[in-house]
Amino acid sequence: MKISELARETGVPVATLKYYIREELMPAGEVRSRTSAVYGPEHVERVRLVRALTEVGGLTLVTTRRVLAAISQPGLDPTEVMGTAARSLYGEGYVEVPDEGDAAAVAERLPSSRARDWVVARGWQVDLRDPAIDALDRAWAACEVADLGLDETRMARYADAAELVAAVDVGSVPPEPTAAVRQVVLGTVLVEPVLEALRRLAQQHTAVSRAH
Amino acid sequence: MKISELARETGVPVATLKYYIREELMPAGEVRSRTSAVYGPEHVERVRLVRALTEVGGLTLVTTRRVLAAISQPGLDPTEVMGTAARSLYGEGYVEVPDEGDAAAVAERLPSSRARDWVVARGWQVDLRDPAIDALDRAWAACEVADLGLDETRMARYADAAELVAAVDVGSVPPEPTAAVRQVVLGTVLVEPVLEALRRLAQQHTAVSRAH
C-alpha cells in the first residue's frame, strides 16, 4: 500500500508517519519509484505499536526507539534478556560501582538507602545497582513528604502484591530469547496502565464493600 | 522566612516559587511591606508536595492544582470522598448517561466494552461510568496490539493483586473526610511509582528464583 493508505489504515497522518521514518521508529517502505514507496502489514503493526507505547505506555520517542531496537535484537543469550529489557527501558541508569566479588561485596560499595536496605531485608535476589532501587527510594521519599504513613509493614504488603503480579509477568514470558525480550519490555510498559486502572477500580469496590 | 530562604530550604529557585504562586499551586506569603512577604513551614511543606506530585507522581500542573484544591476542601460528606478524589485526578471524564434507575439500568445505557463486561463479570461494585473503565479498555487494547496474550485469565490474576493493593490503600484511609480525600488522592498518585518499582524488582527476583 501507499503511505496515504497506511495513514488511512492506522489513523495516523502522513506527516507523522514520515516523522516516524526519519526518527527510525519505523523502517522506510520498499522504494518502487523515485517518488513512491510501498508499505505492508508489518508497517501497520509497527505504527500501532509505536502509538501504544507512546500514547498508552507514556514513553518518550527516545525510549520508544530504544525499546523497538531491543525487541528486534536477534540471537540474545537468555541471561542477557532481562538486562537488555531493563537497559532499553531505563537507559544506563545503573549505579556505577566495580562489579568485583560476590553480591554482598558489591552491596558494601553502594551508598546505603532505605530502599536498598529494605530490598536486602526482604530477601529479594536483585542487582542492587538496579535503577529501580533508586526509583523506589525517590517514590518512598515522596510518600514521606506527603505524610502518607507508608512504613515497612505497608511496603511489605505492597511487595506481596508485586510478587503476585511478577509471577503472572514472568509466567507469560516465552522461552525463545528474542520473543522473551519483546514480552518483558512491552509487558512492563503496557501492562502498567492496566494495573493502574485495576487498582482504581479495586479501591472503589473495596471501599463500597467495607461500607456495607 | 523570606522567599529567598524558602528557596534555599526547598532547593526550588525563587522564580519557580513565584510561578507556583501565580499558578495558585501555593498561597502567597504574608505581606509585611510593599516589597516583602513572609513564608512559614506550611509553605515548605506545600512546595515539597508540589514537587512530589509533579516530579515523582508525574502530574501536570493543571491536575496538581485540582488535586491540591481537593485535598484542602473542608466538610466533605464521607460518600463524596471517593468521587472528589477521582474527579480531582481524572477530571470530569465520566461517561455521560442519565443516572436514573439502578446500576443495571445505568449499565444498559452505556456502550458495551470488553473492560466494562469484564468488571461486571468480576462482580466489582463500581460506577460503570468511571473513567478508569475506559482507561482499562485503552490499556487492554494496547496490550492486544502488542500481542501480549493478556486474556481474561491473566487479567483475573492481575485483579487479585490489585485487590491486595486496594485493601492496603483503603485500610490506610483515616475516618475524617478531609484527611481521607488527602490520603486517597495523594496515595493514588504517589504510591503508583512505588508499585511500579516493586514490580520491576519482583520480576527480577522471580526470574532469578525460577532459573535456580
Interface residues (C-beta under 8 A of the other chain):
Chain A: R48 L49 R51 A52 E55 V56 G57 M82 A86 A115 V119 W124 Q125 V126 D127 D130 A132 I133 A135 L136 R138 A139 W140 A141 A142 C143 V145 A146 L148 G149 L150 R154 M155 R157 Y158 A159 D160 A161 A162 E163 L164 V165 A166 A167 V168 D169 V170 S172 V173 Q183 V184 L186 G187 T188 L190 V191 E192 P193 V194 L195 E196 A197 L198 R199 R200 L201 A202 Q203 Q204 H205 T206 A207 V208 S209 R210
Chain B: E45 R48 L49 R51 A52 E55 V56 G57 M82 A86 A115 V119 W124 Q125 V126 D127 D130 A132 I133 A135 L136 R138 A139 W140 A142 C143 V145 A146 L148 G149 L150 R154 M155 R157 Y158 A159 D160 A161 A162 E163 L164 V165 A166 A167 V168 D169 V170 S172 V173 Q183 V184 L186 G187 T188 L190 V191 E192 P193 V194 L195 E196 A197 L198 R199 R200 L201 A202 Q203 Q204 H205 T206 A207 V208 S209 R210
